Amino acid sequence: MPMEKQEAYFKDWKSREEIAEAMVPLVGRLYRNHGVITTVYGRSLVHGSTIDILKAHRFARQILDTELWVRDTAPLLEAMTRLDLAPARIDIGKLTVRYQAQAAGTAVDDFVRRELATVNTGKKALLSEPRDVVLYGFGRIGRLLARILIEQTGGGDKLRLRAAVVRKGGPDDLIKRASLLRRDSVHGYFHGTIRIDEAENAIIANGNMIRIIYADTPESIDYTQYGIHNALLVDNTGKWRDRAGLSRHLQAPGVDKVILTAPGKGDLPNVVYGINNELLTAEERIYTAASCTTNAIVPALKAVHDQYGIVHGHVETCHSYTNDQNLIDNYHESSRRGRSAPLNMVITETGAAKAVAKALPELAGKLTGNAIRVPTPNVSLAILNLTLEKATTVAELNKYLRDVSLDSPLQNQIDYTNSPEVVSSDFVGSRYAGVVDSLATIVDGNRVVLYVWYDNEFGYSCQVVRLLDKVAGLELPTLPN
């Protein structure tokens, strides 16, 4: 019997592996030819390997409390390829579960055609022409934005990364920039190929030509001479944070709008994507994407406030160290940040609690906050200590947050885990603004403590790209409804 069981497990694995292998080109074809992003409970399959597809299906077990098999989803994916789809995000996990619950016995093709009728309207481009993007700065966030934008190039009719502006570091600057994009100590190797074109002073990443432009001031660049027009410029240097400073970019020919990857000052709209998108108006030309911590905590706070009401609370973030700190003890203009980042936990200030009020005015004056910089290079943890208007229980609150993460307007911002073994490194590469750690949730009547993990580099960069997509008019319909 043990031998028979062993063989059965192995045979089952090989069968599922074969099915997943056959799904890879179908996912790719839908993406390249139709702009369709195929997902399984929010996990994108685009550019995924056979193992990635199987793991995405295995992840669904956390959500469904049962297995989701590729042998069940593959027929629906095949049926999708027989339609003439417009660009969309289509969740074949949810589609399969709905088919099993509501339409078993119905022909798969008929069911899929009915469920996707709103996007079965023929291939079309969301934009009349690709929208140019320029990165002003090419550091931690800049290079991650580059990776995500390159990954999402698709058929080339969406956002196109055209240039990165930096100060020249030396005669081998281009080679070093390409090397830093190619390999990263935290996020691993670039998924694809990278080479350089010295004549154009450009990095060629998966066919995308990214010019490296050397400049000391924003207004000194004429982007049109590089064929760049109507560009969305992302300033990830943080050097200017007010309207006057960031408006200098708008003096450069070829720039249309500016997005700052940091909290803004004055009257600038601080946008936490998914929360206050109404600030993204056609008239406004400068936006800020707030901070990584603000993006991580605001979606969870909004979800809790909408359901239970928040009376007051305290936000503590255990934040990975950043380039703003020193490797070893040295002078720093801020208190404590001069002490060695890899050797110490450092209590420091954070504006995230106050910044919440800009995205959620109903919480103005209700939150305090502080930060502890900890000796890890990436992934942070926000601890939300809240007093609610209504009492609840651990089970009720967790179920509510799980449902929000699965099927709500915040499903791309809030993720959910119920694993008893996860630690910070498990969230490197998370594409969500924050991940609720359900097994750490504490409830005592109307007093609640929530733990929210976030990749303060990559998850935040994904939020910035979502903002860029929205500004460019690239919001995809999500199906099934």
KAFENLIN-V465120 format. One record per backbone hydrogen bond with DSSP energy under -0.5 kcal/mol. CO is the residue of the C=O (numbers start at 1). NH is the residue of the N-H. If there is no record, write none. Layout:
BEGIN
CO_NH ; CO_NH
END
This chain:
BEGIN
1_5 ; 2_6 ; 3_7 ; 4_8 ; 5_9 ; 6_10 ; 7_11 ; 8_12 ; 9_13 ; 10_14 ; 11_15 ; 12_16 ; 13_17 ; 14_18 ; 15_19 ; 16_20 ; 17_21 ; 18_22 ; 19_23 ; 20_24 ; 21_25 ; 22_26 ; 23_27 ; 24_28 ; 25_29 ; 26_30 ; 27_31 ; 28_32 ; 29_33 ; 30_34 ; 30_36 ; 31_35 ; 35_37 ; 35_88 ; 36_38 ; 37_90 ; 38_45 ; 38_46 ; 39_92 ; 39_93 ; 40_43 ; 42_44 ; 43_40 ; 45_48 ; 49_53 ; 50_54 ; 51_55 ; 52_56 ; 53_57 ; 54_58 ; 55_59 ; 56_60 ; 57_68 ; 58_61 ; 59_62 ; 59_63 ; 60_63 ; 60_64 ; 61_65 ; 67_69 ; 69_72 ; 69_73 ; 70_74 ; 73_76 ; 73_77 ; 74_78 ; 75_79 ; 76_80 ; 77_81 ; 78_82 ; 79_82 ; 80_83 ; 83_85 ; 84_122 ; 87_477 ; 88_37 ; 88_90 ; 89_91 ; 89_479 ; 90_39 ; 90_92 ; 91_95 ; 92_96 ; 93_97 ; 94_98 ; 95_99 ; 96_100 ; 97_101 ; 98_102 ; 98_103 ; 99_103 ; 103_106 ; 107_111 ; 108_112 ; 109_113 ; 110_114 ; 111_115 ; 112_116 ; 114_117 ; 116_119 ; 116_120 ; 117_120 ; 119_86 ; 119_121 ; 124_87 ; 130_132 ; 131_160 ; 132_232 ; 133_162 ; 133_163 ; 134_136 ; 134_234 ; 135_137 ; 135_165 ; 136_236 ; 139_143 ; 140_144 ; 141_145 ; 142_146 ; 143_147 ; 144_148 ; 145_149 ; 146_150 ; 147_151 ; 148_152 ; 150_153 ; 153_156 ; 158_131 ; 159_161 ; 160_133 ; 160_162 ; 162_211 ; 163_135 ; 164_166 ; 164_213 ; 165_137 ; 166_215 ; 170_173 ; 172_176 ; 173_177 ; 174_178 ; 175_179 ; 176_180 ; 177_181 ; 178_182 ; 179_183 ; 182_190 ; 184_188 ; 188_184 ; 190_192 ; 193_206 ; 195_204 ; 196_198 ; 197_201 ; 197_202 ; 201_212 ; 202_197 ; 203_205 ; 203_210 ; 204_195 ; 204_206 ; 205_208 ; 207_209 ; 208_205 ; 208_210 ; 209_211 ; 210_203 ; 211_164 ; 211_213 ; 213_166 ; 213_215 ; 217_220 ; 218_221 ; 221_223 ; 222_225 ; 223_226 ; 223_228 ; 224_227 ; 227_229 ; 229_132 ; 231_233 ; 231_256 ; 231_257 ; 232_134 ; 232_234 ; 233_235 ; 233_259 ; 234_136 ; 234_236 ; 235_261 ; 241_265 ; 242_246 ; 243_247 ; 245_248 ; 246_249 ; 246_250 ; 247_250 ; 247_251 ; 248_251 ; 249_252 ; 251_253 ; 252_255 ; 253_223 ; 253_224 ; 254_231 ; 257_233 ; 258_287 ; 259_235 ; 260_262 ; 260_289 ; 262_290 ; 265_268 ; 268_270 ; 269_271 ; 269_288 ; 270_272 ; 271_273 ; 272_275 ; 272_276 ; 276_279 ; 277_280 ; 279_281 ; 285_258 ; 286_269 ; 287_260 ; 288_271 ; 291_295 ; 292_296 ; 293_297 ; 294_298 ; 295_299 ; 296_300 ; 297_301 ; 298_302 ; 299_303 ; 300_304 ; 301_305 ; 302_306 ; 303_307 ; 304_308 ; 304_309 ; 305_309 ; 308_389 ; 308_390 ; 309_311 ; 309_389 ; 312_387 ; 313_368 ; 314_316 ; 314_385 ; 315_370 ; 316_318 ; 316_383 ; 317_319 ; 317_372 ; 318_381 ; 319_374 ; 322_325 ; 326_341 ; 335_337 ; 336_339 ; 337_326 ; 338_330 ; 340_343 ; 340_344 ; 341_344 ; 344_346 ; 345_347 ; 346_373 ; 348_371 ; 351_355 ; 352_356 ; 353_357 ; 354_357 ; 355_358 ; 355_359 ; 356_359 ; 356_360 ; 360_363 ; 361_364 ; 363_366 ; 366_313 ; 368_315 ; 370_317 ; 371_348 ; 372_319 ; 373_346 ; 374_321 ; 374_376 ; 376_321 ; 380_454 ; 381_318 ; 382_384 ; 382_452 ; 383_316 ; 383_385 ; 384_386 ; 384_450 ; 385_314 ; 386_388 ; 386_448 ; 387_311 ; 387_312 ; 393_397 ; 394_398 ; 395_399 ; 396_400 ; 397_401 ; 398_402 ; 399_403 ; 400_404 ; 401_405 ; 402_406 ; 403_407 ; 408_411 ; 410_413 ; 410_414 ; 413_415 ; 413_433 ; 413_434 ; 415_436 ; 417_438 ; 423_426 ; 424_427 ; 425_428 ; 427_430 ; 434_415 ; 435_453 ; 436_417 ; 436_438 ; 437_440 ; 438_441 ; 442_449 ; 444_446 ; 444_447 ; 445_392 ; 446_388 ; 446_448 ; 447_444 ; 448_386 ; 449_442 ; 450_384 ; 450_452 ; 451_437 ; 451_453 ; 452_382 ; 453_435 ; 454_380 ; 454_456 ; 455_459 ; 455_460 ; 457_461 ; 458_462 ; 459_463 ; 460_464 ; 461_465 ; 462_466 ; 463_467 ; 464_468 ; 465_469 ; 466_470 ; 467_471 ; 468_472 ; 469_473 ; 469_474 ; 470_473 ; 477_89 ; 477_479 ; 479_91
END
